[in-house]
Each structure stands twice: as C-alpha cells, then as structure tokens.
C-alpha cells in the first residue's frame, strides 16, 4: 500500500537540510531503485522553484510499504530527523486516484 510521509521543518532549517541532504537522498534513491517511490520533494518556503536562502517548510514523500508500521519505522530513521530538520512527521495511508 502507498503511504504519505508529510514532514514539517523547524524554523531556519536550510543549513541543517544541507548537512543531511546526501544521506536523506540516498534513502530515497534506494526506494526508487526498488520501484517503491511514487514522488518525493520539499515544500519551498516561497512561491519559487528555487527558494534560495528562504529554504523550505517541509517535505512530502509518497512510497509503497508493507504496512503503516513499516512506513512509520522508515520515516522515524530519516537523516533529517537526526539533523534536527523536522519538527513534525506524519505518516498516513495514501490512495492514489489520478493519474
């Protein structure tokens, strides 16, 4: 089943994001190689493709996991959590309708 991992950043998270980005992306690449990643990306803090120093306010990942528990366990060990990027992470089932 698909699950959405919805994360909210702490204030001024950009430097923390930059420090942990390689490890965070490596985990996403692993899901992608396994054919389980539907989409992933951050929420820019401003209405811009490249928010520069404005940074980001959070992230969204939609991926396939065996259960809600498995999805939550995966989310709980994200490098952004260890780096203090995320203030809150919510994991919930997701039903893709379109496209």
Helices and strands as residue ranges (DSSP letters): E 2-9, H 14-33, E 37-44, G 52-54, E 56-64, H 68-76, H 79-82, E 86-94
